[in-house]
Amino acid sequence: MNKKLFFYGVLVRINNQYIVKFGQTHQLTQEDSTQYAVNETAGKFKAVLSSRDVIFCKDITERALSDQFSPQNHFAKYDDYARNFIKNNGLNTGYHTYNRRNDVGGGSREVHTYPVESITPETIKSNWILSINEFVTGSKKLAIYPPRTRQQEAIDKMVVCYKEGETNQNFLLGAIMRFGKNFTFLTFSKKVTKPGDNILVLTNKPGVFSSLEGDINNHVYFENFNFILLRDVKDLQNLKTDPNKINIIAVSKQLTDNRTRKISVRNFLKNIKFTTAMFDECHSGTDTEAFENLRSDLNIEFTVWTSGTSFKTVVSQGFTKENSYFYSYIEQQIDKRNGDLPDAVTLETLIPTIDNEFTSNPNFTNEEGFTLKKLFAVDDNNGQFINGGEVKDFLKDVLGKSTKKSKVSPYRKRGNLDHTIWLVPDSVAIVKAIGRMIENITDEYKVIIASGDETKDIQDVHNAIKLNKKTITLTIGRFVEGTTVPEWTGAFVMSDTESVEKYFQFIFRVTSNNEVVNKDIAYVFDFSLERTFQMIFEFARSQAENTDTNDIQEVIREWLDNNNVYRAGDGAQFKKVNIEEVLELINTGDYKSATLMKSTKQYITDPTSEIFQEFAGLGLKKKIKISTGFVTNNSNKGKNYNQSGGKERTKQEIDELKEGIANVAGAIASFPLIKYLEGLNTVEEIINKLDLDWFKDYTGMDKDLFNKLIQYKLIDTRFINLYL
């Protein structure tokens, strides 16, 4: 392994001066170079320093070679060569202090000083990074980092799919937040586009545009990119793309559906040929007729679908391992342990016990049992809690303000919860009522209502955090996706949500690293044991599907290894959850059967097939409702279009399809019970080994009839098997 040349800069404060030592070193790795920079600077100034004091440490070997400097003499004095360039770039890098050798000791060529009162450390860092970047790349942009290993893997895979042309025009990037999906997509697009080409970014979450624009404006890779946010363009008829640049056109789905601007926006998009497109957060709103109509109007050569929670996208959009790349929380934590992503935040989940005075209260229980929405119910007339006293007691427990030793209070179980976000039941009135009640209980927290007509801009959250020592942000969905608030350290799941996508989007909000305080761990507080275990199982099921493995238990074990989960025990202490507890709850309840009943879109491959009509009229008790749109596929070809035969369906035929699919779902929902009682572990084993009469007793239909679904590949048996 050959040594490389690194430039480094270290910032030190001594008395009334900021000092930057800028030098070079010839080392094998960046880690070695960083350590050299720390040791060299600490020795020169007799200071205690760490790697955090290093402003930059960049490999500039290629640039040095291109300037005819030789590794034979360790690129001697190449940093002096760079100084002559940098000192004339118009940025304040302390070059007016060449002759101050006696003030600080050591070679003054490498020492650059600033009076403390004249400049901030942030400005010093920015000026130096811009200067070094301009010297190396010719660009004054701040960011110069290359793709990480995992990002490069995704980029390479996209390029392969792109080159396949018509055989593979879609790609799924399923990666959790902080993977850098924008940067990955832009870097891929840079590889397959040329000046004058157009790139589309379409999303249901317009909050992502700020980070997208930041990547384009700050990174040297995108020097020749032209960012156009359609929301800010008032005259689309006269908008011209730049023929000398790569044009990034960003638009929200909301704008394409806007009553006043819909026609002009869609007409503009229709008339542009896009080389690449990114459908961001594609788990949200892309399975609707409106989205399909928009998509069919667009001229796109290659589409990258991105999602931080792609639990359903693989099946619904037909992606395979050849045209997809996945990076989950587990891979992130592995990278963290290996040193590839040292600033990644690790989750820790705690499941508080809700006191019996609430869970057994007849006001909050009926045949469906206790729910948080019942506890927080408000009067529609005045917006006040119906059971205000109980809610106050509960929130005092949560906030740690009650006199009893509550197992509910996260604030008593974990420290560093100055800034938290709470997901509460889906009601603006409930959000506002909880906010008022918290303020009534304590003035310790600034309460931010992120719902209804209040706090619509994430910048308002950032401002409130700057101005207040402690905050609580309340939401029913706003800021759950596409936002970054590094100060959030706790996610409180205080709703009854069953949405896997919403749940994981929410809890990952707190995994943004906070460089100021070096946040290593963030906390999730879920007030439902059953829901916590179900979400762990759903994560494992999705991970198993995405990675082509059948061992869900191993994935659950990996999740628990990387996200310690604790539940309230009999005493005051929480106890760590093990895999056996999760599996016992999932396998002994009706969760698997209930999920198979309501997940038909994920395992029925062609709901328009006439074969499903043969399953109607069986006299089975249907438990689910099938939508007309699902069985007519009208999102692609217009109302009641039969994809298989190209004919209009009658109402009777549509009703028969819906009834048939409902009956099939009911039969499949019995498979977990068959596995439990008969020991048959897969759909194939059930079909091949279960007696004909027993099969009919369990499912209510003939085995030969059901076998048609497998014969004609109308169901995805692998998906079903993951629930067995």
Secondary structure, DSSP 8 states (H G I E B T S, - for coil): ---EEEEEEEEEEETTEEEEEEEEEEESSHHHHHHHHHHHHHHHHT----GGGEEEEEE-HHHHHHTT--GGGTTTTHHHHHHHHHTTSSS--SGGGTT-HHHH-S-GGGEEEEEGGG--HHHHHHHHHHHHHHHHHS---SB-----HHHHHHHHHHHHHHHTGGG--EEEEEE-TTS-HHHHHHHHHHHH--TT-EEEEEES-GGGHHHHHHHHHHBGGGTTEEEEEGGG-S-GGG----TTSEEEEEEEHHHHT-TTTHHHHHHHHHT-EEEEEEEETTTSS-SSHHHHHHHHH-EEEEEEEEES--TTHHHHTT--GGGEEEE-HHHHHHHHHTTSSTT--EEEEEE----HHHHT-TTT-STT---HHHHT-B-TTT--BTTHHHHHHHHHHHHT-SSS--SS-HHHH-S--SEEEEE--S-HHHHHHHHHHHHHH-SSSEEEEESTTS--SHHHHHHHHHH-S-EEEEESSTTSSS---TT--EEEE-S----HHHHHHHHGGGGS--TTTT--EEEEEES-HHHHHHHHHHHHHHHHHHTT---HHHHHHHHHHHSEEEEE-SSSSEEE--HHHHHHHHHHSSHHHHHHHH-HHHHBS-TT-GGGGGGTTS-----S---HHHHHTHHHHSTTB-TTT--B--HHHHHHHHHHHHHHHHHHTTHHHHHHHH---SHHHHHHHS-HHHHHHHHSS-HHHHHHHHHTT-B-HHHHHTT-
